[in-house]
Amino acid sequence: MNKSELIGAMAAESGLTKADARKALDAFIASVSKALEEGDKVALVGFGTFSVSARTARTGINPSTKQKITIPAKKVAKFKAGAELDAAVK
């Protein structure tokens, strides 16, 4: 499902217009992104938790040259599914 299909499904499920569903989805994405940028965690009970995790610097191998390279540390976004979502998928 891509973004436009998700917007259509949200509109059908909620009774909103597609334009309103697009605004709601865009607002949700912007709010979660801003919270993660600030280092906060976003927990939606039953659905899951969005958080930021730090990866340490590590050594890797360039597959084309077989030389060792240093991969720098960085922060990554993570999502952990909640119990209800996990049960729905099974």
PyMOL commands that place a pseudoatom at each C-alpha (Angstrom):
pseudoatom trace, name=CA, resn=MET, resi=1, chain=A, elem=C, hetatm=0, pos=[0.000, 0.000, 0.000]
pseudoatom trace, name=CA, resn=ASN, resi=2, chain=A, elem=C, hetatm=0, pos=[1.468, 3.348, -0.996]
pseudoatom trace, name=CA, resn=LYS, resi=3, chain=A, elem=C, hetatm=0, pos=[0.623, 6.785, 0.402]
pseudoatom trace, name=CA, resn=SER, resi=4, chain=A, elem=C, hetatm=0, pos=[-2.264, 7.536, -1.980]
pseudoatom trace, name=CA, resn=GLU, resi=5, chain=A, elem=C, hetatm=0, pos=[-3.818, 4.113, -1.332]
pseudoatom trace, name=CA, resn=LEU, resi=6, chain=A, elem=C, hetatm=0, pos=[-3.467, 4.707, 2.418]
pseudoatom trace, name=CA, resn=ILE, resi=7, chain=A, elem=C, hetatm=0, pos=[-5.186, 8.083, 2.074]
pseudoatom trace, name=CA, resn=GLY, resi=8, chain=A, elem=C, hetatm=0, pos=[-8.042, 6.439, 0.173]
pseudoatom trace, name=CA, resn=ALA, resi=9, chain=A, elem=C, hetatm=0, pos=[-8.386, 3.740, 2.843]
pseudoatom trace, name=CA, resn=MET, resi=10, chain=A, elem=C, hetatm=0, pos=[-8.328, 6.345, 5.626]
pseudoatom trace, name=CA, resn=ALA, resi=11, chain=A, elem=C, hetatm=0, pos=[-11.007, 8.378, 3.864]
pseudoatom trace, name=CA, resn=ALA, resi=12, chain=A, elem=C, hetatm=0, pos=[-13.233, 5.323, 3.390]
pseudoatom trace, name=CA, resn=GLU, resi=13, chain=A, elem=C, hetatm=0, pos=[-12.772, 4.146, 6.992]
pseudoatom trace, name=CA, resn=SER, resi=14, chain=A, elem=C, hetatm=0, pos=[-13.334, 7.543, 8.629]
pseudoatom trace, name=CA, resn=GLY, resi=15, chain=A, elem=C, hetatm=0, pos=[-15.853, 9.168, 6.296]
pseudoatom trace, name=CA, resn=LEU, resi=16, chain=A, elem=C, hetatm=0, pos=[-13.473, 12.059, 5.620]
pseudoatom trace, name=CA, resn=THR, resi=17, chain=A, elem=C, hetatm=0, pos=[-12.797, 13.415, 2.168]
pseudoatom trace, name=CA, resn=LYS, resi=18, chain=A, elem=C, hetatm=0, pos=[-9.533, 12.354, 0.558]
pseudoatom trace, name=CA, resn=ALA, resi=19, chain=A, elem=C, hetatm=0, pos=[-8.247, 15.930, 0.936]
pseudoatom trace, name=CA, resn=ASP, resi=20, chain=A, elem=C, hetatm=0, pos=[-8.971, 15.884, 4.680]
pseudoatom trace, name=CA, resn=ALA, resi=21, chain=A, elem=C, hetatm=0, pos=[-7.461, 12.397, 5.033]
pseudoatom trace, name=CA, resn=ARG, resi=22, chain=A, elem=C, hetatm=0, pos=[-4.309, 13.637, 3.242]
pseudoatom trace, name=CA, resn=LYS, resi=23, chain=A, elem=C, hetatm=0, pos=[-4.068, 16.601, 5.644]
pseudoatom trace, name=CA, resn=ALA, resi=24, chain=A, elem=C, hetatm=0, pos=[-4.527, 14.284, 8.634]
pseudoatom trace, name=CA, resn=LEU, resi=25, chain=A, elem=C, hetatm=0, pos=[-1.846, 11.859, 7.411]
pseudoatom trace, name=CA, resn=ASP, resi=26, chain=A, elem=C, hetatm=0, pos=[0.582, 14.688, 6.596]
pseudoatom trace, name=CA, resn=ALA, resi=27, chain=A, elem=C, hetatm=0, pos=[-0.018, 16.207, 10.051]
pseudoatom trace, name=CA, resn=PHE, resi=28, chain=A, elem=C, hetatm=0, pos=[0.578, 12.819, 11.710]
pseudoatom trace, name=CA, resn=ILE, resi=29, chain=A, elem=C, hetatm=0, pos=[3.833, 12.286, 9.804]
pseudoatom trace, name=CA, resn=ALA, resi=30, chain=A, elem=C, hetatm=0, pos=[5.040, 15.823, 10.578]
pseudoatom trace, name=CA, resn=SER, resi=31, chain=A, elem=C, hetatm=0, pos=[4.182, 15.482, 14.279]
pseudoatom trace, name=CA, resn=VAL, resi=32, chain=A, elem=C, hetatm=0, pos=[5.950, 12.130, 14.654]
pseudoatom trace, name=CA, resn=SER, resi=33, chain=A, elem=C, hetatm=0, pos=[8.974, 13.398, 12.710]
pseudoatom trace, name=CA, resn=LYS, resi=34, chain=A, elem=C, hetatm=0, pos=[9.245, 16.513, 14.865]
pseudoatom trace, name=CA, resn=ALA, resi=35, chain=A, elem=C, hetatm=0, pos=[8.974, 14.498, 18.085]
pseudoatom trace, name=CA, resn=LEU, resi=36, chain=A, elem=C, hetatm=0, pos=[11.695, 12.097, 16.927]
pseudoatom trace, name=CA, resn=GLU, resi=37, chain=A, elem=C, hetatm=0, pos=[13.950, 14.999, 15.880]
pseudoatom trace, name=CA, resn=GLU, resi=38, chain=A, elem=C, hetatm=0, pos=[13.624, 16.336, 19.424]
pseudoatom trace, name=CA, resn=GLY, resi=39, chain=A, elem=C, hetatm=0, pos=[14.567, 12.935, 20.848]
pseudoatom trace, name=CA, resn=ASP, resi=40, chain=A, elem=C, hetatm=0, pos=[11.079, 12.076, 22.130]
pseudoatom trace, name=CA, resn=LYS, resi=41, chain=A, elem=C, hetatm=0, pos=[9.318, 8.741, 21.879]
pseudoatom trace, name=CA, resn=VAL, resi=42, chain=A, elem=C, hetatm=0, pos=[5.827, 8.440, 20.339]
pseudoatom trace, name=CA, resn=ALA, resi=43, chain=A, elem=C, hetatm=0, pos=[3.750, 5.621, 21.846]
pseudoatom trace, name=CA, resn=LEU, resi=44, chain=A, elem=C, hetatm=0, pos=[0.364, 4.678, 20.408]
pseudoatom trace, name=CA, resn=VAL, resi=45, chain=A, elem=C, hetatm=0, pos=[-1.147, 2.106, 22.758]
pseudoatom trace, name=CA, resn=GLY, resi=46, chain=A, elem=C, hetatm=0, pos=[-2.106, -1.035, 20.859]
pseudoatom trace, name=CA, resn=PHE, resi=47, chain=A, elem=C, hetatm=0, pos=[-0.397, 0.123, 17.657]
pseudoatom trace, name=CA, resn=GLY, resi=48, chain=A, elem=C, hetatm=0, pos=[3.267, 0.611, 18.514]
pseudoatom trace, name=CA, resn=THR, resi=49, chain=A, elem=C, hetatm=0, pos=[6.087, 2.912, 19.507]
pseudoatom trace, name=CA, resn=PHE, resi=50, chain=A, elem=C, hetatm=0, pos=[8.274, 5.143, 17.352]
pseudoatom trace, name=CA, resn=SER, resi=51, chain=A, elem=C, hetatm=0, pos=[11.683, 5.965, 18.852]
pseudoatom trace, name=CA, resn=VAL, resi=52, chain=A, elem=C, hetatm=0, pos=[15.224, 7.033, 17.986]
pseudoatom trace, name=CA, resn=SER, resi=53, chain=A, elem=C, hetatm=0, pos=[18.153, 4.702, 18.547]
pseudoatom trace, name=CA, resn=ALA, resi=54, chain=A, elem=C, hetatm=0, pos=[21.867, 5.488, 18.336]
pseudoatom trace, name=CA, resn=ARG, resi=55, chain=A, elem=C, hetatm=0, pos=[24.152, 3.230, 16.327]
pseudoatom trace, name=CA, resn=THR, resi=56, chain=A, elem=C, hetatm=0, pos=[27.807, 3.231, 17.309]
pseudoatom trace, name=CA, resn=ALA, resi=57, chain=A, elem=C, hetatm=0, pos=[30.616, 3.605, 14.807]
pseudoatom trace, name=CA, resn=ARG, resi=58, chain=A, elem=C, hetatm=0, pos=[31.830, 0.283, 13.461]
pseudoatom trace, name=CA, resn=THR, resi=59, chain=A, elem=C, hetatm=0, pos=[34.219, -1.262, 10.972]
pseudoatom trace, name=CA, resn=GLY, resi=60, chain=A, elem=C, hetatm=0, pos=[32.865, -2.676, 7.734]
pseudoatom trace, name=CA, resn=ILE, resi=61, chain=A, elem=C, hetatm=0, pos=[34.232, -4.018, 4.466]
pseudoatom trace, name=CA, resn=ASN, resi=62, chain=A, elem=C, hetatm=0, pos=[33.801, -2.361, 1.072]
pseudoatom trace, name=CA, resn=PRO, resi=63, chain=A, elem=C, hetatm=0, pos=[32.435, -5.239, -1.050]
pseudoatom trace, name=CA, resn=SER, resi=64, chain=A, elem=C, hetatm=0, pos=[34.011, -4.046, -4.295]
pseudoatom trace, name=CA, resn=THR, resi=65, chain=A, elem=C, hetatm=0, pos=[37.555, -3.406, -2.977]
pseudoatom trace, name=CA, resn=LYS, resi=66, chain=A, elem=C, hetatm=0, pos=[37.525, -5.690, 0.101]
pseudoatom trace, name=CA, resn=GLN, resi=67, chain=A, elem=C, hetatm=0, pos=[39.140, -2.866, 2.090]
pseudoatom trace, name=CA, resn=LYS, resi=68, chain=A, elem=C, hetatm=0, pos=[38.131, -2.154, 5.673]
pseudoatom trace, name=CA, resn=ILE, resi=69, chain=A, elem=C, hetatm=0, pos=[36.205, 1.076, 6.137]
pseudoatom trace, name=CA, resn=THR, resi=70, chain=A, elem=C, hetatm=0, pos=[34.885, 2.905, 9.169]
pseudoatom trace, name=CA, resn=ILE, resi=71, chain=A, elem=C, hetatm=0, pos=[31.127, 3.337, 9.236]
pseudoatom trace, name=CA, resn=PRO, resi=72, chain=A, elem=C, hetatm=0, pos=[30.305, 6.463, 11.287]
pseudoatom trace, name=CA, resn=ALA, resi=73, chain=A, elem=C, hetatm=0, pos=[27.883, 6.557, 14.206]
pseudoatom trace, name=CA, resn=LYS, resi=74, chain=A, elem=C, hetatm=0, pos=[24.373, 7.762, 13.482]
pseudoatom trace, name=CA, resn=LYS, resi=75, chain=A, elem=C, hetatm=0, pos=[20.844, 7.925, 14.839]
pseudoatom trace, name=CA, resn=VAL, resi=76, chain=A, elem=C, hetatm=0, pos=[18.085, 5.818, 13.290]
pseudoatom trace, name=CA, resn=ALA, resi=77, chain=A, elem=C, hetatm=0, pos=[14.308, 5.790, 13.614]
pseudoatom trace, name=CA, resn=LYS, resi=78, chain=A, elem=C, hetatm=0, pos=[12.779, 2.593, 14.985]
pseudoatom trace, name=CA, resn=PHE, resi=79, chain=A, elem=C, hetatm=0, pos=[9.258, 1.217, 15.222]
pseudoatom trace, name=CA, resn=LYS, resi=80, chain=A, elem=C, hetatm=0, pos=[8.197, -1.530, 17.622]
pseudoatom trace, name=CA, resn=ALA, resi=81, chain=A, elem=C, hetatm=0, pos=[4.764, -2.980, 16.983]
pseudoatom trace, name=CA, resn=GLY, resi=82, chain=A, elem=C, hetatm=0, pos=[2.299, -3.052, 19.888]
pseudoatom trace, name=CA, resn=ALA, resi=83, chain=A, elem=C, hetatm=0, pos=[0.580, -6.214, 21.108]
pseudoatom trace, name=CA, resn=GLU, resi=84, chain=A, elem=C, hetatm=0, pos=[-2.693, -5.601, 19.251]
pseudoatom trace, name=CA, resn=LEU, resi=85, chain=A, elem=C, hetatm=0, pos=[-0.966, -4.896, 15.930]
pseudoatom trace, name=CA, resn=ASP, resi=86, chain=A, elem=C, hetatm=0, pos=[1.321, -7.879, 16.427]
pseudoatom trace, name=CA, resn=ALA, resi=87, chain=A, elem=C, hetatm=0, pos=[-1.669, -10.149, 17.108]
pseudoatom trace, name=CA, resn=ALA, resi=88, chain=A, elem=C, hetatm=0, pos=[-3.559, -8.798, 14.064]
pseudoatom trace, name=CA, resn=VAL, resi=89, chain=A, elem=C, hetatm=0, pos=[-0.666, -9.639, 11.761]
pseudoatom trace, name=CA, resn=LYS, resi=90, chain=A, elem=C, hetatm=0, pos=[-0.374, -13.231, 12.987]
for i in range(1, 90): cmd.bond("trace and resi %d" % i, "trace and resi %d" % (i + 1))
show_as sticks, trace
zoom trace
